[in-house]
């Protein structure tokens, strides 16, 4: 039985371990917090810091394979483990490119992958010399996640919102749609593509609010999305599961925004919506099994459940019973004890043959389910 480790114990690790129960695998998990959402679902829990070289190296050296559920892990330790024969998903070389937004954007430029115009900045002076690029989005090279480390700068008066640290300033795109494409790459180089999803973001939180699958796209845009997404992932030269986030504009151009080198929020609907979920697929890849079937069972929608504004403390879920009374609705609560504004606390998948029905149910759920704190 293979021994496989996961670095990080949040909701992605939790859903990955739920899928692992179907396979002959012994699971190990490292996370600083013993109460993390995934901690109780693994065979072996090791408390440790996933950014620390010694902790990651010692965790991984007895394993057959290792994967991540967040990019902020110690890449040097993964490189050493790979050199010693541990399979790392994705390869540390791919992770090194993706976890730094400067490296990631330069990678697109080197490989002629369409992306929005950008410059690298490392100080306020450098930022202020790039006024011609405004309106733009300023993104920290490292450490940004779920809307953190990102600032929209519309004009000169807003330049002080930018970062002094290494970052990219990316020209704002007139977005028609935000699309995500999940691509699986097997150890033998085989690939499988999930249907693209249409993502709708919460502008105040700068994170995914809800999405629809499959995305409604003009045929020309659909083929571009698939071709560009597949090309990006192939150029990374690594087995694993990748989410390629893209923009389309009014002219039908498709630009790559970012890549995630792991299971991703935009693929959670696949647990009920597709024959092989993104979590099942990653186990197939790591255990050297054939890739799964990515076809949709039915069209689906996903709604993120996030902590309500003004509530921080022990979480309570108001309206859960009402939501569970809706046909073809599937609730996933992540087991986080504490809520805070904007914190991802769970998600809901909806299945329906009709797009209008999906949208109606998304709206209904958003007005019925609230994550609040019992102390407020």
N, C-alpha and C positions, 0 to 999 in steps of 0.2 A: 504494500500500500504506500503510495507516494505521500511524502510530507511536504505540505505547501503552506507558506507563511504569508500573512497579509500585514502590511505596515499601515496602521491607522484603524481606529475602531468606531468610526461614525456610522451614519446610515448606509453608506455604500458598502462598508465592510459587513454590516448586518445583513443586507440583502444578498450579498455574495455568499455569506455563510448559510443563509436559508437555502440557497440553490445547491450548496456543497453537500447538503444532507442526502442528495440523490446519487452521489458518486462515492466510489471506494477511495476516500482520501482522508488523511489525518491532518487536521487544520491547526495552525498556530497563529496567534495574533499578538502584535505588540502595540501598546497604547499607554500613554501616561495615566489615563483615568480608568481605574478599575470598574467604574460605573458607566462607562461609555456604552452606546447602544449595541455594539457588537460583542462586548466582552463576555457575556454568558453563553454565547452560541458556538464558540470554538472549543476544540478538544483541549487546547493548551493556551492559557493566557499568560503573557509575560508583560509586566509593567516596565515601561521604558520609553525613552525619548527617541522618536523616529528621526530626529535631525542630528542625533549624536553618532559619530562614526563607530565608536566601540560598541554601543548598544545595538546598532543595526548589524554590524559585522558578527557579533556574538549570537544574535538572534538567528541570523541566516545561515551560519556555517554548517549546521547539521541538517539543513533542509535540501529537498530535491529542487524546489522552485519557490519563487517569492514574487509577490505583486504588491501594488500600492493602491490606496484608495484616496490619496491626496498627493499633489506634486511635491510638497515641501518635505521631502525625505533626504537623507544623506546619500547623495549620488556616488561619492567616492567609495563608501562602504559597499554599495551595490556593484560598482566596477570591480572591486577586489573579490567579491563573492563570485561574480561572473567568471573572473580569471581562474578561480578555483573550482569551477565546474557546476556552480549553482545556476539554474536557468532563471533569468530575471525577465519579468513581463511588465512593461515593455523593456527593451534593452536600455541599459543606462545611457548609451550614446544618444538614443532618441529622447529619453527623459531630459537629458542635459540641454538639448535644443529647446524643448517645449517649456520647461519650467522657467526659462528666462525670456521675457517677451522681446528683448532686443535680439537675442539669438534666433528666436522664432521668426521674427519679421525678416531678418537677414536671410534666413533659410528660404523663405518664400521668394525673395528677390533673386537669390542665387539659382533657384530652380524654375524661374519664370512662372511662378504660381500667382495668379491675379490676387492682389490685395490692395487696400487703400494706400495712397501716398503717405510716407512717414519720414520723420527724422528722429535721430537719437539725441536726447538732452541729458546733461548731468549736473545742471545748476539752474538757478533762476535766471542768470544772465543768458545762458544758452537758450532757455525757453523764450525769453523776451526778444531774442534775435530772430525768432521764427514766426513773427506776426503774420507773414504772408500766407501761412498755412491755416489760419483761423477761418471759420470755426473748426475746432478740432477736439479730439479726446486725448487726454494725457493719462498714460498708464505706467505705473511703476514696473520696472523690469522684473522684480521678484517680490513675492509676499502678498500680492493682490489676490483676492479670492471672494467670490460671491458679491461683487460690487464694491469691495474695499480696494483701495489703491487705484481708483479710477476717478478722474475728474473731467467733466465736460467744460471746455473753455470756448465760449461763443465769440468773445471779442477781447480787445486789449484791456478793458477794465477788469476782466476776470482772470488775468494772468496770475494774480497772487494766489489763486486756488490751486495752482500747479505744484509740482514736487521738485525739491532740490536734489534728490537722489537720482541715480541713473533711471531713465524712463524713455518711453517712446511717445512722440507727439504724432497723432494719426489724424489725417484730414477726415472731417465728418462726411459721411456718405448719405445721400438722400435715399433712405432705405424704403423699398417697397415691401419686402418681407425679410424676416430673420429665419433662417433655416438651419436645422442640424441634421447631419447625416452620420449614422454610426456604421463604422466599417470594422469587420473582424478579419484578422490575418492569422492564418494557422502557421504552425512551425514549419510546414512544408511549402509555405508561400501562397497557399490557397486563400482566396478572399470571399467574403460574403457581405452584402450590403443590405441594411435595413431600409425600409421606405423612409424618405425624408420627412421630417416633421416641421410644422409651421409653429414658430415660437412667438409668444406674446410676453413682453417684459413689463414688469412694474417699474415705471420711470422713477418713483421715489426711492425704491429699494435697489434698483439696478440689478434685479435678479428675475429669473423666470417666474412668471405668474401662472400661465397655463399654456397648453399647446394642443395642436390637433395633428393626428396622423391618419392617413398620409396627408402631406401638405398639398394644397391646391395650387398647382403651378402650370404655367403654359408649357407645352411639350418641349419647346426649345430650351427653356430654363431648367426643366427637369433633367434633360440629358446633360446639360452643363454641370449641374449640381453633382450628379453621379460621377461624371468623368473627372471633374476637378477634385472631388473628395477622395476618389480612388487614387488619383495621381499623387496627391499630398501624402497619403498614408504609405503608398509604395515607396516614395522617395525617402521615408524615414527608415526603411530597411529593417523592420522589427516586427516579430509576431506580437499579438496582443489585440486589445479592443480600443478603438479610437473614436472620439466624437469630433467631427469637423463642423465648426459653427461658421455659417456663411451669411452674407447679405446678398440680396438681389435688388437692383434698382429699376427705375421706370423704363429704362432702355433695354432691359433684359440681360444686363451684365451681372455676372456672379463673382463676388470677391470673398476670399477667405478671411474671416475675422480671427479666430483662434482655434487651436486644437487642444483637446483634453486626452491625455494618454491612458485612459482608464474608463471604467463604467461611469455613466454620466446622467445627470438629472433629466436630460432630454431623451433618455432611453428607458425611464422607469415604467412607462406604459407597456413596454414589451413583456412584462411579467404575465399580464392577462391578454394583451393584445396581439402577441406574435407566438408562433409555434415554439420557437426557441428564444427565451428572453436574453437580454444582453448579459445577465449574470450567469445563466446556463452556458451561454456561448463562451465566456471567458474560462469557465472550468473545462469545457471541451478543448479549448486551445492549450491550456496549461497541462492537461493530462494526455495530450497528443491523440485525442479522439477526432473523428470527422466533424467538420463544422455543422452547426444546426441549420434548420430551415427558418429563414428570416421572414417568410410570408406573413402578412397580417391575417389573424383569424376573423377580425371585424375591424372597421374603422374605430379609432379610439381618441379619447381626450384625456389629458392629465391636468390636474389642478394641484398646485403646491399648497400645503397647509402651513401657514407661517404665524409666528407669534404676533398678537395684536398690539398696535401702538398703545403705549401707556400701561402695559402689563409686563411685569418682571417678577419671577419667583416660581414656586411650584405650579406646574401646568395643570389646567383643567380644560376639557374639550366640551364646549357648549354647542348643542345642535347635532351631535353625532348620530343620535337615534333617528332624527328626521332624514339625515343624509343616507343612512343605511336602508331607509324604506324606499329609496328610489331604485328603479329597475337597473340591473347591470352596472352597479356601482361597487367598487372594491376599495376598501380603506386600508391604508398602510400607516400605522402610527410608529414613529421611530424609537419610542422608549426613552426620550430625553426627559429627565425629571424637571428641569428648569426651562421656563420659557422667557424670552425677551423679544422686544419688537423686531420683526423681520427674520427671526431665527426659523430655519426650516425644521418643522416638527413632524411632518408626515406628508403624504401625498394621496390623492384619490385618482383612480383610473375609472373612466366611463367607457362602455362599449355600446355602439349603436350603428345601424346601417345608414342612418341619416345624419348628415352634417348639421342640419338645423337642430335636430334633437340633441346632439352633442353640445352645441353652443348654448342651447336653452338650459341644459343640465349643469354646465359649467357656471352659468350665471346664477342659477338657483343655489348651488353649493356655496358660492362665494357670499351669498346673502344669508346662509343658514348655519354655517360652521365657523366658530371662532375659538381661537386658543387664547385663553385668559389665565390670569394668576389667581390662585385661591387667597392670596394675601392682599388683593386690591379690590 
